[in-house]
């Protein structure tokens, strides 16, 4: 049986997750999707489109999708769904998990790597985060969970951009880019996101492509939270007098080098950093030029879990370059950079 792809959907209350889930569960998109909903949302889907039969944990929707709530824990729910799929009592091709507004998606993502039984059945595709353009700034200011959700994302949708000015939307987008330059951002109205944009993002693929927002790299690539480019006049708007002063604790930085790495040194160094800073490291990924190898080495991680693989050969004439991006909470950037320099051959 091929692995079942899983999408984790996260975002604060009001960001449009419920609207998006309703669309998945009721629209004629022709995909059979099992949606796993965390029971305790303030705006529960149940009220509107689910049968009010509390005994029933799994409900078949009329478009062929399935909705189920997590009663025990996520592992059991996933194992149960897979068992029923295998037995033929349920048909679905993929899973969307909605985390509650305040949840940290990290542990949910880790389930797919740490748990052998789950890892043999499911493949984590991506973490998709919805941000409400109207209240996003405030939520990012007030709630670390909201900042973490942005840091974890493989793709970010800004919803409700019709309720704010173009400048406000751009400013929020710019702020988010500093926290997470590897997640492409899209604008979505009323949670009306094309299903195809949410699925098969391949955010956890160990591929030899490292997408970092080019504007972020233009700014010197060091992504210091306080070094914003000042060519945006709207920093002076009275409603955002201190926009450029946001020094968010979730930040990203990029490390690049055209000198090759010594593989053993690098492994030891990254291993020790992950031991110490793992809980604060949200997502990190790199494509590496390693001494003595004609192939690229690709690595990525979530918190303490790090995986690597050998990628394709460096193409003839391709300039060999290591490039990494780290996204985390108050990570000691200088320490990381100095340590990585020490690992170069």
Kinemage of the C-alpha trace (Angstrom):
@kinemage 1
@onewidth
@group {chain A} dominant
@subgroup {mainchain}
@vectorlist {calphas} color= white
{ca unk a 1} P 0.000 0.000 0.000
{ca unk a 2} L 1.504 3.357 -0.928
{ca unk a 3} L 1.922 5.931 1.804
{ca unk a 4} L -1.017 8.198 2.573
{ca unk a 5} L -0.060 11.897 2.267
{ca unk a 6} L -0.881 14.130 5.248
{ca unk a 7} L -1.289 17.892 5.444
{ca unk a 8} L -1.233 19.714 8.778
{ca unk a 9} L -3.425 22.803 8.754
{ca unk a 10} L -2.723 25.397 11.402
{ca unk a 11} L -3.583 29.006 12.146
{ca unk a 12} L -5.231 31.139 14.802
{ca unk a 13} L -8.962 31.414 15.338
{ca unk a 14} L -10.571 33.559 12.705
{ca unk a 15} L -7.870 32.874 10.135
{ca unk a 16} L -10.275 30.942 7.930
{ca unk a 17} L -9.346 27.359 8.768
{ca unk a 18} L -12.954 26.427 9.416
{ca unk a 19} L -14.071 27.910 6.098
{ca unk a 20} L -11.344 25.999 4.317
{ca unk a 21} L -12.240 22.749 6.079
{ca unk a 22} L -15.914 23.198 5.234
{ca unk a 23} L -14.969 23.562 1.601
{ca unk a 24} L -12.859 20.423 1.725
{ca unk a 25} L -15.684 18.513 3.372
{ca unk a 26} L -18.496 19.702 1.150
{ca unk a 27} L -17.189 20.802 -2.229
{ca unk a 28} L -17.160 18.634 -5.315
{ca unk a 29} L -13.401 18.544 -5.790
{ca unk a 30} L -13.353 14.836 -6.522
{ca unk a 31} L -10.708 14.029 -3.912
{ca unk a 32} L -11.360 11.620 -1.087
{ca unk a 33} L -9.911 13.282 1.962
{ca unk a 34} L -10.102 12.300 5.601
{ca unk a 35} L -10.172 15.411 7.769
{ca unk a 36} L -9.098 14.924 11.365
{ca unk a 37} L -10.369 17.685 13.553
{ca unk a 38} L -9.174 18.562 16.994
{ca unk a 39} L -12.321 18.468 19.079
{ca unk a 40} L -11.891 21.609 21.076
{ca unk a 41} L -12.127 24.461 18.617
{ca unk a 42} L -14.214 27.442 19.589
{ca unk a 43} L -15.736 27.452 16.137
{ca unk a 44} L -16.398 23.793 15.663
{ca unk a 45} L -17.349 22.564 12.265
{ca unk a 46} L -19.869 20.158 13.791
{ca unk a 47} L -22.488 22.810 14.385
{ca unk a 48} L -22.908 23.501 10.714
{ca unk a 49} L -22.332 20.484 8.608
{ca unk a 50} L -21.802 17.510 10.817
{ca unk a 51} L -24.445 15.199 12.072
{ca unk a 52} L -24.955 15.926 15.741
{ca unk a 53} L -24.407 12.312 16.691
{ca unk a 54} L -21.718 12.447 19.330
{ca unk a 55} L -21.226 8.677 19.432
{ca unk a 56} L -20.092 8.602 15.864
{ca unk a 57} L -16.445 9.453 15.521
{ca unk a 58} L -16.176 9.162 11.772
{ca unk a 59} L -18.728 10.731 9.473
{ca unk a 60} L -18.896 10.196 5.744
{ca unk a 61} L -19.666 13.425 3.880
{ca unk a 62} L -21.742 13.511 0.721
{ca unk a 63} L -18.757 14.443 -1.458
{ca unk a 64} L -16.944 11.276 -0.398
{ca unk a 65} L -14.757 12.947 2.200
{ca unk a 66} L -14.646 11.735 5.778
{ca unk a 67} L -14.577 13.841 8.894
{ca unk a 68} L -13.412 12.521 12.214
{ca unk a 69} L -12.561 14.110 15.521
{ca unk a 70} L -9.611 13.193 17.664
{ca unk a 71} L -10.958 11.561 20.785
{ca unk a 72} L -7.963 9.668 22.111
{ca unk a 73} L -4.728 10.771 20.624
{ca unk a 74} L -3.614 11.479 17.105
{ca unk a 75} L -1.637 8.243 16.798
{ca unk a 76} L -4.649 6.089 17.594
{ca unk a 77} L -6.886 8.040 15.262
{ca unk a 78} L -4.384 7.655 12.395
{ca unk a 79} L -3.820 3.958 13.097
{ca unk a 80} L -7.572 3.396 13.202
{ca unk a 81} L -8.144 5.222 9.903
{ca unk a 82} L -5.395 3.213 8.187
{ca unk a 83} L -6.816 -0.024 9.526
{ca unk a 84} L -10.271 0.808 8.168
{ca unk a 85} L -8.828 1.877 4.830
{ca unk a 86} L -7.002 -1.431 4.572
{ca unk a 87} L -10.126 -3.365 5.510
{ca unk a 88} L -12.057 -1.452 2.879
{ca unk a 89} L -14.596 0.024 5.300
{ca unk a 90} L -13.355 3.546 4.524
{ca unk a 91} L -11.976 4.971 1.320
{ca unk a 92} L -9.757 8.013 1.336
{ca unk a 93} L -6.555 9.008 -0.411
{ca unk a 94} L -5.134 11.579 1.936
{ca unk a 95} L -5.494 13.164 5.351
{ca unk a 96} L -5.782 16.772 6.511
{ca unk a 97} L -5.219 17.359 10.228
{ca unk a 98} L -6.500 20.563 11.730
{ca unk a 99} L -4.604 21.587 14.843
{ca unk a 100} L -6.276 23.854 17.357
{ca unk a 101} L -5.605 27.562 17.125
{ca unk a 102} L -3.074 27.599 19.924
{ca unk a 103} L -1.317 24.329 19.178
{ca unk a 104} L 2.331 24.014 18.297
{ca unk a 105} L 2.397 21.950 15.095
{ca unk a 106} L 5.871 20.598 15.947
{ca unk a 107} L 4.854 17.560 17.991
{ca unk a 108} L 2.132 16.714 15.462
{ca unk a 109} L 4.748 16.743 12.698
{ca unk a 110} L 7.178 14.701 14.772
{ca unk a 111} L 4.626 11.895 15.122
{ca unk a 112} L 5.206 11.090 11.457
{ca unk a 113} L 8.932 10.603 11.930
{ca unk a 114} L 9.209 9.133 15.392
{ca unk a 115} L 6.469 6.603 15.339
{ca unk a 116} L 7.451 3.609 13.224
{ca unk a 117} L 3.930 2.327 12.761
{ca unk a 118} L 2.693 5.732 11.574
{ca unk a 119} L 5.781 6.320 9.411
{ca unk a 120} L 5.102 3.067 7.565
{ca unk a 121} L 1.572 4.174 6.676
{ca unk a 122} L 1.705 7.940 6.234
{ca unk a 123} L 3.895 10.529 4.591
{ca unk a 124} L 3.874 14.065 5.953
{ca unk a 125} L 3.469 16.430 3.024
{ca unk a 126} L 3.417 19.898 4.560
{ca unk a 127} L 2.403 22.265 7.317
{ca unk a 128} L 0.100 24.943 5.939
{ca unk a 129} L -0.505 28.032 8.081
{ca unk a 130} L -3.336 30.534 7.702
{ca unk a 131} L -2.778 34.072 8.960
{ca unk a 132} L -5.602 36.566 9.339
{ca unk a 133} L -4.379 39.783 7.691
{ca unk a 134} L -6.617 41.940 9.846
{ca unk a 135} L -5.539 40.585 13.234
{ca unk a 136} L -2.298 38.914 12.242
{ca unk a 137} L 0.030 41.652 13.481
{ca unk a 138} L -1.621 41.711 16.873
{ca unk a 139} L -1.654 37.918 17.148
{ca unk a 140} L 2.012 37.747 16.204
{ca unk a 141} L 2.793 40.416 18.803
{ca unk a 142} L 0.822 38.756 21.584
{ca unk a 143} L 1.160 35.042 21.036
{ca unk a 144} L 4.283 33.019 20.622
{ca unk a 145} L 2.160 30.120 19.355
{ca unk a 146} L 1.155 32.276 16.380
{ca unk a 147} L 4.807 33.072 15.659
{ca unk a 148} L 5.701 29.390 15.921
{ca unk a 149} L 2.961 28.459 13.470
{ca unk a 150} L 4.504 30.861 10.967
{ca unk a 151} L 7.988 29.478 11.599
{ca unk a 152} L 6.850 25.893 11.038
{ca unk a 153} L 5.007 26.539 7.797
{ca unk a 154} L 5.833 25.173 4.368
{ca unk a 155} L 3.183 27.423 2.880
{ca unk a 156} L 1.376 30.460 4.287
{ca unk a 157} L -1.994 31.866 3.292
{ca unk a 158} L -2.926 35.421 4.262
{ca unk a 159} L -6.680 35.560 4.616
{ca unk a 160} L -8.947 38.607 4.904
{ca unk a 161} L -6.540 40.846 2.975
{ca unk a 162} L -9.637 42.621 1.627
{ca unk a 163} L -10.139 44.101 5.102
{ca unk a 164} L -6.768 45.871 5.243
{ca unk a 165} L -4.907 48.336 3.057
{ca unk a 166} L -2.367 47.145 0.518
{ca unk a 167} L 0.398 48.640 2.693
{ca unk a 168} L -0.755 46.797 5.788
{ca unk a 169} L -0.910 43.520 3.894
{ca unk a 170} L 2.583 44.114 2.475
{ca unk a 171} L 3.975 45.042 5.866
{ca unk a 172} L 2.577 41.865 7.428
{ca unk a 173} L 3.868 39.811 4.525
{ca unk a 174} L 7.307 41.366 4.950
{ca unk a 175} L 7.317 40.632 8.649
{ca unk a 176} L 6.336 37.007 8.048
{ca unk a 177} L 9.056 36.656 5.436
{ca unk a 178} L 11.675 37.492 8.037
{ca unk a 179} L 10.339 34.823 10.312
{ca unk a 180} L 10.094 32.269 7.545
{ca unk a 181} L 11.703 33.009 4.169
{ca unk a 182} L 11.237 29.438 2.896
{ca unk a 183} L 7.434 29.313 2.912
{ca unk a 184} L 5.773 30.801 -0.159
{ca unk a 185} L 2.948 33.197 0.772
{ca unk a 186} L -0.374 33.394 -1.028
{ca unk a 187} L -3.400 35.595 -0.422
{ca unk a 188} L -6.717 33.876 0.082
{ca unk a 189} L -10.210 35.336 0.340
{ca unk a 190} L -12.684 33.848 2.786
{ca unk a 191} L -10.657 30.682 3.150
{ca unk a 192} L -11.275 30.117 -0.549
{ca unk a 193} L -8.043 28.418 -1.265
{ca unk a 194} L -7.852 26.089 -4.230
{ca unk a 195} L -7.591 22.592 -2.795
{ca unk a 196} L -4.662 21.986 -5.158
{ca unk a 197} L -2.734 24.805 -3.468
{ca unk a 198} L -3.003 23.119 -0.093
{ca unk a 199} L -2.152 19.566 -1.091
{ca unk a 200} L 1.087 18.103 -2.443
{ca unk a 201} L 3.238 21.015 -1.340
{ca unk a 202} L 6.078 18.530 -0.688
{ca unk a 203} L 7.422 20.596 2.176
{ca unk a 204} L 9.129 17.671 3.853
{ca unk a 205} L 10.642 16.203 0.706
{ca unk a 206} L 14.376 15.889 0.905
{ca unk a 207} L 14.832 17.515 -2.455
{ca unk a 208} L 17.896 19.356 -3.641
{ca unk a 209} L 15.988 22.595 -4.001
{ca unk a 210} L 16.059 25.111 -1.197
{ca unk a 211} L 13.511 27.815 -1.835
{ca unk a 212} L 14.274 30.925 0.132
{ca unk a 213} L 12.399 34.070 -0.717
{ca unk a 214} L 14.688 35.978 -3.110
{ca unk a 215} L 13.810 39.334 -1.520
{ca unk a 216} L 14.993 37.969 1.794
{ca unk a 217} L 18.329 37.013 0.239
{ca unk a 218} L 18.631 40.432 -1.400
{ca unk a 219} L 18.647 41.970 2.045
{ca unk a 220} L 22.031 40.451 2.634
{ca unk a 221} L 20.749 37.045 3.569
{ca unk a 222} L 21.529 37.395 7.233
{ca unk a 223} L 17.926 38.037 8.116
{ca unk a 224} L 18.694 39.836 11.353
{ca unk a 225} L 15.265 40.737 12.652
{ca unk a 226} L 16.270 44.353 13.195
{ca unk a 227} L 17.860 44.882 9.824
{ca unk a 228} L 14.835 45.655 7.701
{ca unk a 229} L 15.238 47.405 4.418
{ca unk a 230} L 14.145 50.974 4.740
{ca unk a 231} L 12.945 51.568 1.221
{ca unk a 232} L 9.346 50.969 2.276
{ca unk a 233} L 7.840 54.384 2.907
{ca unk a 234} L 4.855 52.870 4.670
{ca unk a 235} L 6.981 52.375 7.767
{ca unk a 236} L 5.988 55.944 8.565
{ca unk a 237} L 2.235 55.403 8.474
{ca unk a 238} L 0.701 56.531 11.706
{ca unk a 239} L -1.156 53.262 12.198
{ca unk a 240} L 2.130 51.350 11.987
{ca unk a 241} L 4.604 53.751 13.510
{ca unk a 242} L 6.862 50.981 14.747
{ca unk a 243} L 6.327 48.355 12.108
{ca unk a 244} L 10.025 47.971 11.431
{ca unk a 245} L 10.818 47.621 15.082
{ca unk a 246} L 9.199 44.186 15.377
{ca unk a 247} L 11.994 42.079 16.663
{ca unk a 248} L 10.194 38.768 16.649
{ca unk a 249} L 11.643 35.897 18.636
{ca unk a 250} L 10.931 33.593 15.707
{ca unk a 251} L 13.610 34.457 13.170
{ca unk a 252} L 15.425 32.894 10.305
{ca unk a 253} L 18.929 33.106 9.024
{ca unk a 254} L 20.711 31.757 6.001
{ca unk a 255} L 24.223 30.352 5.868
{ca unk a 256} L 26.057 30.092 2.557
{ca unk a 257} L 29.534 28.949 1.637
{ca unk a 258} L 31.316 28.009 -1.550
{ca unk a 259} L 33.933 26.077 0.436
{ca unk a 260} L 33.106 22.404 0.984
{ca unk a 261} L 32.151 20.974 4.370
{ca unk a 262} L 34.016 18.266 6.197
{ca unk a 263} L 31.166 15.767 6.614
{ca unk a 264} L 32.220 14.355 10.003
{ca unk a 265} L 32.790 17.759 11.569
{ca unk a 266} L 29.494 19.051 10.250
{ca unk a 267} L 27.582 16.044 11.511
{ca unk a 268} L 29.104 16.411 14.976
{ca unk a 269} L 28.433 20.125 15.110
{ca unk a 270} L 24.831 19.981 13.894
{ca unk a 271} L 24.224 17.014 16.190
{ca unk a 272} L 25.378 18.949 19.226
{ca unk a 273} L 23.429 22.094 18.267
{ca unk a 274} L 20.268 20.061 17.853
{ca unk a 275} L 20.841 18.487 21.276
{ca unk a 276} L 21.068 21.909 22.913
{ca unk a 277} L 18.760 24.086 20.835
{ca unk a 278} L 16.392 21.473 19.353
{ca unk a 279} L 13.300 22.630 21.245
{ca unk a 280} L 13.850 26.140 19.859
{ca unk a 281} L 14.685 25.011 16.313
{ca unk a 282} L 11.432 24.925 14.372
{ca unk a 283} L 12.470 24.052 10.821
{ca unk a 284} L 15.854 23.895 9.159
{ca unk a 285} L 17.021 22.669 5.811
{ca unk a 286} L 20.141 22.683 3.707
{ca unk a 287} L 21.711 21.632 0.436
{ca unk a 288} L 25.377 20.933 1.071
{ca unk a 289} L 28.610 20.825 -0.831
{ca unk a 290} L 30.653 18.166 0.948
{ca unk a 291} L 34.299 17.414 0.389
{ca unk a 292} L 35.037 14.198 -1.491
{ca unk a 293} L 31.489 13.799 -2.800
{ca unk a 294} L 30.287 14.460 -6.311
{ca unk a 295} L 26.681 14.542 -5.090
{ca unk a 296} L 24.744 17.123 -3.138
{ca unk a 297} L 23.838 16.265 0.427
{ca unk a 298} L 20.396 17.350 1.575
{ca unk a 299} L 19.307 17.621 5.206
{ca unk a 300} L 16.322 18.955 7.080
{ca unk a 301} L 14.817 18.833 10.509
{ca unk a 302} L 12.034 19.663 12.912
{ca unk a 303} L 13.092 20.317 16.511
{ca unk a 304} L 15.492 17.544 17.557
{ca unk a 305} L 14.728 15.303 14.594
{ca unk a 306} L 17.143 15.653 11.736
{ca unk a 307} L 17.377 13.574 8.576
{ca unk a 308} L 19.753 13.692 5.633
{ca unk a 309} L 20.145 12.041 2.281
{ca unk a 310} L 22.365 12.079 -0.745
{ca unk a 311} L 20.873 14.082 -3.579
{ca unk a 312} L 21.672 14.308 -7.283
{ca unk a 313} L 25.161 14.938 -8.689
{ca unk a 314} L 26.401 18.466 -9.054
{ca unk a 315} L 25.781 19.263 -12.695
{ca unk a 316} L 28.701 20.060 -14.951
{ca unk a 317} L 29.397 23.764 -14.701
{ca unk a 318} L 27.087 24.215 -11.702
{ca unk a 319} L 28.752 26.342 -9.034
{ca unk a 320} L 29.076 24.255 -5.895
{ca unk a 321} L 27.587 26.046 -2.945
{ca unk a 322} L 26.232 25.060 0.440
{ca unk a 323} L 23.083 26.881 1.447
{ca unk a 324} L 21.144 26.386 4.685
{ca unk a 325} L 18.224 28.102 6.327
{ca unk a 326} L 17.451 27.883 10.044
{ca unk a 327} L 14.136 29.014 11.532
{ca unk a 328} L 13.815 29.122 15.287
{ca unk a 329} L 13.171 30.972 18.501
{ca unk a 330} L 16.038 33.245 19.530
{ca unk a 331} L 18.691 30.991 18.061
{ca unk a 332} L 22.270 32.186 18.654
{ca unk a 333} L 22.976 33.062 15.055
{ca unk a 334} L 26.620 34.017 15.550
{ca unk a 335} L 27.355 30.790 17.366
{ca unk a 336} L 25.778 28.747 14.569
{ca unk a 337} L 27.662 30.654 11.897
{ca unk a 338} L 31.011 30.475 13.651
{ca unk a 339} L 30.505 26.755 14.269
{ca unk a 340} L 29.563 26.093 10.652
{ca unk a 341} L 32.663 28.015 9.507
{ca unk a 342} L 34.733 25.650 11.654
{ca unk a 343} L 33.272 22.667 9.796
{ca unk a 344} L 34.463 23.814 6.385
{ca unk a 345} L 37.244 21.716 4.920
